[in-house]
Amino acid sequence: MNMQPIIDKLLPTKMILPLGITVALVLLLSACEKAPEQQGGGFPPPAVSVAKVIEREITPWEEFNGRVEATDTVEIRPRVGGVIEKTHYSEGDMVKQGDLLFVLDQKPFRAELARAEADLARAHAEADLARSEIRRAKNLVTRNLLSQDEYDQRVAAEAQANAKVRSVEATLQLVRLDLAYTEIRAPIDGRTGQALVTKGSLVASDPTPDLLTTVLSVDPVYVVFDIDELTYLRYFKKLQPASERDGRKKRPVFIGLGNEAGFPREGHVNFVDNHIAPDTGTIRVRAILDNAEGQLLPGLFARVKLLAPTSEKALLIADHAILTDQDRKYVYVLGAENKAMRRDIHIGRTYEGLRIVSDGLKPDEQIIVHGIQKVFFPNMPVMPQMIGMSDPAPSPGAMPVAEH
């Protein structure tokens, strides 16, 4: 560029400047000429890490709150009345079926047994006498020494004596049962509860038997929870087939207690109720699971993860790639010419450390996962570096550097 016209305008005619001032003026004008070119170049695009959206086959699930219940709950009540003579267990103990729990005073029952046995002996004697008379009557009838009417009376007397024997035998059996009922035993394997009576207490069996204690089964246990009708329609589209009821095919559920992370315990659905509760719009579902350690007590709160019957494809992204704008979630998708394009999305639950995206993304699209803070506005140019969706942020030295 010829600088002389500019110099001529700035300096008076025929004015002579020192050589140093002239050179400085020329350099200043040259710098002004190059400034617009540098300003047009601007800053280089920021370096970011991008990853492909993952498509994976997963089994959907829903989470519910439930309660632990015993598979068997037995109230221990006396079948006969009497005075508690002895307690044979400690409250809270594990007992086996048939273990002795309480003993009632047996003296009145043993006395009743002795009387019934005496009545049976007398009935047998009367029956023997009746049979003897029948034998004699047969001889007399053949010799025409006894009328047929008297013979029939003796036959009837023998039948009555035999019937009395059977009646007394039945009474004796009932007395023996009553005596056996004075020993109150555990009807199932399980854990005993608080003893509601002590030695010397008078308990009644009629009209309403007194409650002595309870025994709850321990292993396995139920977890009962309620699901909404939409979940029922999605997860239980038809009645449970016989293959599921007999245990060959089981709908899995996963259980977590209040102090446990995730759902470390596994069980399966063994019952779905037959109606929707109209007041709540829910249906009762029951799962069964092992409790060999006995940690699951009836009444405990439990978190339940119910799996869908079939799997489906889902899109997964890293949680830290998701941004929030009021009530909307969005990510930056790498578009044409390496521009960061905003994309609103709908998200679901986490799955193996990644977030499920239900709408807004397509498989194999690339989103910015690290360096999002460098993107100040949509359609901003970026310098991408491909990494895995779950990879950590690369070190600054590993990031690409734009050339100036």
C-alpha positions as CSV (number, residue, x, y, z in Angstrom):
1,M,0.0,0.0,0.0
2,N,1.3,3.5,-0.9
3,M,1.5,5.4,2.4
4,Q,2.5,8.7,0.8
5,P,-1.0,10.1,0.2
6,I,-1.9,9.5,3.9
7,I,1.4,11.2,5.0
8,D,0.7,14.1,2.7
9,K,-2.7,14.7,4.3
10,L,-1.4,14.5,7.9
11,L,1.7,16.8,7.4
12,P,1.8,20.3,6.2
13,T,3.3,20.9,2.7
14,K,7.1,21.0,2.4
15,M,7.4,20.0,6.1
16,I,10.4,17.9,6.8
17,L,10.3,15.4,9.7
18,P,13.1,13.6,11.3
19,L,13.7,10.1,10.0
20,G,12.7,8.3,13.3
21,I,9.3,10.0,13.5
22,T,8.6,9.2,9.9
23,V,9.3,5.4,10.4
24,A,7.1,5.3,13.6
25,L,4.2,6.9,11.7
26,V,4.5,4.4,8.9
27,L,4.5,1.4,11.3
28,L,1.4,2.9,13.1
29,L,-0.5,3.1,9.9
30,S,0.4,-0.4,8.9
31,A,-0.8,-1.7,12.3
32,C,-4.2,0.0,11.8
33,E,-4.4,-1.6,8.4
34,K,-3.9,-5.2,9.8
35,A,-6.2,-4.8,12.9
36,P,-9.5,-5.4,11.1
37,E,-8.1,-8.7,9.7
38,Q,-7.2,-10.0,13.2
39,Q,-10.5,-8.9,14.7
40,G,-12.4,-10.8,12.0
41,G,-10.6,-14.1,13.0
42,G,-11.9,-14.0,16.6
43,F,-11.2,-16.7,19.3
44,P,-10.7,-20.3,18.4
45,P,-13.6,-22.8,19.1
46,P,-13.5,-24.4,22.6
47,A,-12.4,-28.0,22.9
48,V,-15.1,-30.4,24.1
49,S,-15.6,-34.1,24.6
50,V,-18.5,-35.8,22.7
51,A,-19.9,-39.3,22.8
52,K,-22.4,-41.3,20.8
53,V,-25.8,-41.9,22.3
54,I,-26.0,-45.6,23.4
55,E,-28.8,-47.8,22.3
56,R,-29.3,-50.9,24.5
57,E,-31.8,-53.6,25.1
58,I,-33.1,-53.3,28.6
59,T,-36.0,-54.6,30.7
60,P,-38.2,-51.7,31.9
61,W,-39.2,-51.6,35.6
62,E,-41.3,-49.7,38.1
63,E,-40.6,-49.0,41.8
64,F,-43.1,-49.3,44.6
65,N,-43.2,-49.2,48.4
66,G,-44.3,-52.3,50.2
67,R,-44.4,-54.2,53.5
68,V,-42.9,-57.5,54.7
69,E,-45.5,-60.0,55.8
70,A,-45.1,-63.5,57.2
71,T,-46.3,-66.3,55.0
72,D,-48.0,-68.0,58.0
73,T,-49.3,-66.1,61.1
74,V,-50.8,-68.3,63.8
75,E,-52.6,-67.1,66.9
76,I,-52.1,-69.5,69.8
77,R,-55.3,-70.0,71.7
78,P,-56.4,-72.8,74.1
79,R,-58.8,-75.5,72.9
80,V,-59.7,-76.3,76.6
81,G,-60.0,-74.0,79.5
82,G,-57.8,-74.2,82.6
83,V,-55.0,-72.7,84.6
84,I,-51.6,-72.2,83.0
85,E,-49.2,-74.5,84.9
86,K,-46.0,-73.8,83.0
87,T,-44.6,-71.9,80.1
88,H,-42.0,-73.9,78.1
89,Y,-40.5,-71.3,75.8
90,S,-38.8,-67.9,75.9
91,E,-40.5,-65.0,74.1
92,G,-39.0,-64.4,70.7
93,D,-37.5,-67.9,70.4
94,M,-37.4,-69.8,67.2
95,V,-39.5,-72.9,67.6
96,K,-40.2,-76.0,65.5
97,Q,-43.6,-77.5,64.7
98,G,-44.7,-79.6,67.7
99,D,-42.5,-77.8,70.3
100,L,-44.2,-77.4,73.7
101,L,-45.3,-73.8,74.5
102,F,-47.8,-74.0,77.4
103,V,-49.1,-76.6,79.8
104,L,-52.5,-76.3,81.5
105,D,-53.3,-78.0,84.8
106,Q,-54.0,-81.6,83.9
107,K,-55.5,-82.9,87.1
108,P,-59.2,-82.4,86.3
109,F,-58.7,-83.8,82.8
110,R,-56.9,-86.9,84.1
111,A,-59.8,-87.5,86.6
112,E,-62.3,-87.2,83.7
113,L,-60.2,-89.7,81.8
114,A,-60.4,-92.2,84.6
115,R,-64.1,-91.9,84.8
116,A,-64.5,-92.4,81.1
117,E,-62.3,-95.5,81.2
118,A,-64.5,-96.9,84.1
119,D,-67.6,-96.2,82.0
120,L,-66.1,-98.1,79.1
121,A,-65.2,-101.1,81.3
122,R,-68.8,-101.1,82.6
123,A,-70.2,-100.9,79.1
124,H,-68.0,-103.8,77.9
125,A,-69.3,-105.9,80.9
126,E,-72.9,-105.1,80.0
127,A,-72.2,-106.0,76.3
128,D,-70.5,-109.3,77.4
129,L,-73.6,-110.2,79.5
130,A,-75.9,-109.4,76.6
131,R,-74.0,-111.7,74.3
132,S,-74.1,-114.5,76.9
133,E,-77.9,-114.1,77.2
134,I,-78.2,-114.3,73.5
135,R,-76.3,-117.6,73.4
136,R,-78.6,-119.1,76.1
137,A,-81.6,-117.7,74.4
138,K,-80.8,-119.5,71.2
139,N,-80.7,-122.8,73.0
140,L,-84.0,-122.1,74.7
141,V,-85.7,-121.1,71.5
142,T,-84.6,-124.4,69.7
143,R,-86.1,-126.3,72.7
144,N,-89.3,-124.2,72.6
145,L,-88.6,-123.0,76.1
146,L,-88.4,-119.3,75.2
147,S,-90.8,-117.3,73.1
148,Q,-89.7,-115.5,70.0
149,D,-90.7,-112.2,71.6
150,E,-88.4,-112.7,74.5
151,Y,-85.6,-113.7,72.2
152,D,-86.0,-110.5,70.2
153,Q,-85.8,-108.5,73.3
154,R,-82.5,-110.1,74.3
155,V,-81.2,-109.4,70.7
156,A,-82.2,-105.8,71.1
157,A,-80.5,-105.6,74.5
158,E,-77.3,-106.9,73.0
159,A,-77.4,-104.3,70.3
160,Q,-78.0,-101.5,72.8
161,A,-75.1,-102.8,74.9
162,N,-72.8,-102.7,71.9
163,A,-74.0,-99.2,71.0
164,K,-73.2,-98.0,74.5
165,V,-69.7,-99.4,74.2
166,R,-69.2,-97.3,71.0
167,S,-70.6,-94.2,72.7
168,V,-68.4,-94.5,75.7
169,E,-65.4,-95.2,73.5
170,A,-66.1,-91.9,71.6
171,T,-66.5,-90.1,74.9
172,L,-63.2,-91.6,76.1
173,Q,-61.5,-90.4,72.9
174,L,-62.8,-86.8,73.4
175,V,-61.5,-86.9,77.0
176,R,-58.1,-88.0,75.8
177,L,-58.1,-85.2,73.2
178,D,-59.0,-82.7,75.9
179,L,-56.1,-84.0,78.0
180,A,-53.8,-83.7,75.0
181,Y,-55.0,-80.1,74.5
182,T,-53.7,-79.2,77.9
183,E,-50.2,-79.3,76.2
184,I,-50.3,-76.4,73.8
185,R,-47.7,-76.9,71.0
186,A,-46.4,-74.8,68.1
187,P,-48.4,-75.6,65.0
188,I,-45.7,-74.3,62.6
189,D,-42.0,-73.5,62.5
190,G,-41.4,-69.8,63.3
191,R,-40.6,-67.1,65.8
192,T,-42.7,-66.8,69.0
193,G,-44.1,-63.5,70.1
194,Q,-44.8,-62.0,73.5
195,A,-46.5,-64.3,76.0
196,L,-49.8,-62.7,76.9
197,V,-50.4,-65.0,79.9
198,T,-48.2,-66.2,82.7
199,K,-48.1,-69.1,85.1
200,G,-51.3,-69.3,87.2
201,S,-53.5,-67.4,84.7
202,L,-56.9,-68.9,84.1
203,V,-57.6,-69.1,80.4
204,A,-60.9,-69.8,78.7
205,S,-61.7,-71.7,75.5
206,D,-65.4,-70.8,75.3
207,P,-67.1,-68.8,73.9
208,T,-64.0,-66.9,72.7
209,P,-60.7,-68.5,73.4
210,D,-58.1,-66.3,75.0
211,L,-55.0,-65.3,73.0
212,L,-51.8,-66.7,74.5
213,T,-49.2,-65.7,72.0
214,T,-48.5,-65.7,68.2
215,V,-46.1,-67.6,66.1
216,L,-44.9,-66.2,62.7
217,S,-43.1,-68.1,60.0
218,V,-39.7,-66.7,59.1
219,D,-38.5,-68.3,55.9
220,P,-39.7,-67.5,53.3
221,V,-41.6,-64.2,53.7
222,Y,-44.0,-62.1,51.6
223,V,-43.6,-58.6,50.4
224,V,-47.0,-57.0,49.6
225,F,-47.3,-53.8,47.5
226,D,-50.0,-52.0,45.5
227,I,-49.6,-51.0,41.9
228,D,-51.6,-48.5,39.9
229,E,-54.0,-49.8,37.2
230,L,-51.8,-48.4,34.3
231,T,-48.8,-50.5,35.5
232,Y,-51.1,-53.5,35.9
233,L,-52.3,-53.1,32.3
234,R,-48.7,-52.8,31.1
235,Y,-47.1,-55.5,33.2
236,F,-49.9,-58.0,33.6
237,K,-51.7,-58.0,30.3
238,K,-53.3,-61.4,30.8
239,L,-54.1,-63.7,33.7
240,Q,-51.1,-65.4,35.2
241,P,-50.6,-68.7,33.3
242,A,-50.2,-72.1,34.9
243,S,-46.5,-72.1,34.0
244,E,-46.1,-69.1,36.4
245,R,-48.3,-70.4,39.1
246,D,-46.6,-73.7,39.4
247,G,-43.2,-72.0,39.6
248,R,-41.7,-73.0,36.2
249,K,-41.7,-69.4,35.0
250,K,-41.5,-66.6,37.6
251,R,-41.9,-62.9,37.4
252,P,-38.8,-61.5,39.1
253,V,-38.9,-58.7,41.6
254,F,-36.0,-57.1,43.5
255,I,-36.3,-55.9,47.1
256,G,-34.4,-53.3,49.1
257,L,-34.8,-52.4,52.8
258,G,-34.7,-48.9,54.2
259,N,-31.0,-49.1,55.1
260,E,-29.9,-50.8,51.9
261,A,-28.6,-49.3,48.7
262,G,-30.4,-50.4,45.5
263,F,-32.3,-53.7,45.5
264,P,-30.0,-56.5,46.7
265,R,-32.6,-59.1,47.4
266,E,-34.4,-61.1,44.7
267,G,-37.8,-62.8,44.8
268,H,-40.7,-63.4,42.4
269,V,-44.4,-62.6,42.2
270,N,-46.6,-65.4,43.4
271,F,-50.0,-63.6,43.7
272,V,-52.0,-60.8,42.0
273,D,-55.3,-59.9,43.5
274,N,-58.6,-60.4,41.5
275,H,-59.9,-56.8,41.5
276,I,-58.9,-53.1,41.4
277,A,-59.7,-51.2,44.6
278,P,-62.2,-48.6,43.3
279,D,-61.3,-46.0,46.0
280,T,-57.5,-46.0,45.3
281,G,-57.3,-47.4,41.7
282,T,-54.7,-49.9,42.7
283,I,-54.3,-53.7,42.8
284,R,-52.6,-55.8,45.4
285,V,-49.5,-57.7,44.3
286,R,-47.5,-60.1,46.5
287,A,-43.9,-61.4,46.1
288,I,-42.2,-64.2,47.9
289,L,-38.5,-64.3,48.8
290,D,-36.1,-66.2,50.9
291,N,-35.3,-65.1,54.4
292,A,-32.8,-67.7,55.6
293,E,-31.0,-65.1,57.8
294,G,-34.3,-64.0,59.5
295,Q,-33.5,-60.3,58.9
296,L,-36.9,-59.6,57.3
297,L,-39.4,-59.1,60.0
298,P,-43.1,-58.7,59.3
299,G,-44.0,-55.0,59.1
300,L,-40.7,-53.8,57.7
301,F,-40.8,-51.2,55.0
302,A,-39.4,-52.5,51.7
303,R,-38.7,-50.9,48.3
304,V,-39.8,-53.1,45.4
305,K,-38.5,-53.1,41.8
306,L,-41.0,-54.8,39.5
307,L,-39.6,-55.9,36.1
308,A,-41.7,-55.8,32.9
309,P,-42.4,-59.1,31.2
310,T,-40.5,-58.2,28.0
311,S,-37.4,-56.1,27.2
312,E,-37.2,-53.1,24.9
313,K,-34.7,-50.8,23.3
314,A,-33.7,-47.6,25.2
315,L,-31.3,-44.7,24.6
316,L,-28.8,-44.0,27.4
317,I,-26.7,-40.9,28.1
318,A,-24.5,-39.7,30.9
319,D,-26.3,-37.8,33.6
320,H,-23.7,-35.0,33.6
321,A,-24.4,-34.2,30.0
322,I,-28.0,-33.1,30.8
323,L,-28.7,-29.4,31.4
324,T,-31.8,-27.8,32.9
325,D,-33.8,-24.8,31.7
326,Q,-36.6,-24.2,34.2
327,D,-38.7,-27.3,33.9
328,R,-37.1,-28.5,30.7
329,K,-34.1,-30.8,30.2
330,Y,-31.8,-30.5,27.2
331,V,-28.4,-31.5,25.8
332,Y,-26.0,-30.1,23.2
333,V,-25.9,-32.3,20.1
334,L,-22.9,-32.1,17.7
335,G,-24.3,-30.8,14.4
336,A,-23.0,-29.9,11.0
337,E,-19.7,-28.0,10.9
338,N,-19.1,-29.0,14.5
339,K,-21.7,-26.7,15.9
340,A,-23.4,-27.3,19.3
341,M,-27.1,-27.5,18.8
342,R,-29.5,-27.5,21.7
343,R,-32.0,-30.4,21.9
344,D,-34.8,-30.7,24.4
345,I,-35.2,-34.2,25.8
346,H,-37.5,-36.3,28.1
347,I,-35.6,-38.5,30.6
348,G,-36.5,-41.5,32.7
349,R,-34.8,-43.5,35.4
350,T,-31.1,-44.4,35.6
351,Y,-29.9,-47.7,34.3
352,E,-26.4,-49.0,35.2
353,G,-25.1,-45.5,35.9
354,L,-26.6,-43.9,32.7
355,R,-29.9,-42.0,32.2
356,I,-32.7,-43.3,30.0
357,V,-33.9,-40.8,27.4
358,S,-37.4,-41.5,26.3
359,D,-37.7,-38.7,23.6
360,G,-35.5,-36.1,21.9
361,L,-32.5,-38.1,20.7
362,K,-31.7,-40.7,18.0
363,P,-29.3,-43.6,18.2
364,D,-25.7,-42.8,17.4
365,E,-26.2,-39.0,17.6
366,Q,-23.2,-37.3,19.3
367,I,-23.7,-35.2,22.4
368,I,-21.3,-33.0,24.4
369,V,-20.5,-34.8,27.7
370,H,-17.5,-32.8,28.9
371,G,-16.7,-29.1,28.4
372,I,-20.4,-28.0,28.3
373,Q,-19.5,-25.0,30.4
374,K,-17.6,-23.7,27.4
375,V,-20.7,-23.6,25.2
376,F,-22.2,-20.2,25.8
377,F,-25.0,-20.2,23.2
378,P,-26.6,-22.6,20.7
379,N,-25.0,-23.2,17.3
380,M,-21.7,-22.2,18.8
381,P,-18.7,-23.8,17.0
382,V,-16.7,-26.3,19.0
383,M,-13.7,-28.5,18.6
384,P,-14.9,-32.1,19.4
385,Q,-13.0,-35.1,20.7
386,M,-14.7,-38.5,20.7
387,I,-14.8,-40.5,23.9
388,G,-17.0,-43.2,25.4
389,M,-20.2,-42.1,27.1
390,S,-19.0,-43.3,30.5
391,D,-15.4,-42.2,30.1
392,P,-14.0,-39.5,32.5
393,A,-13.1,-36.1,31.3
394,P,-9.8,-36.1,29.5
395,S,-6.9,-34.2,31.0
396,P,-6.2,-30.7,29.6
397,G,-3.1,-32.0,27.8
398,A,-5.2,-34.6,26.0
399,M,-7.8,-32.1,24.7
400,P,-7.4,-30.9,21.1
401,V,-5.9,-27.4,20.7
402,A,-7.1,-25.0,18.0
403,E,-4.5,-23.4,15.8
404,H,-4.2,-19.6,16.0
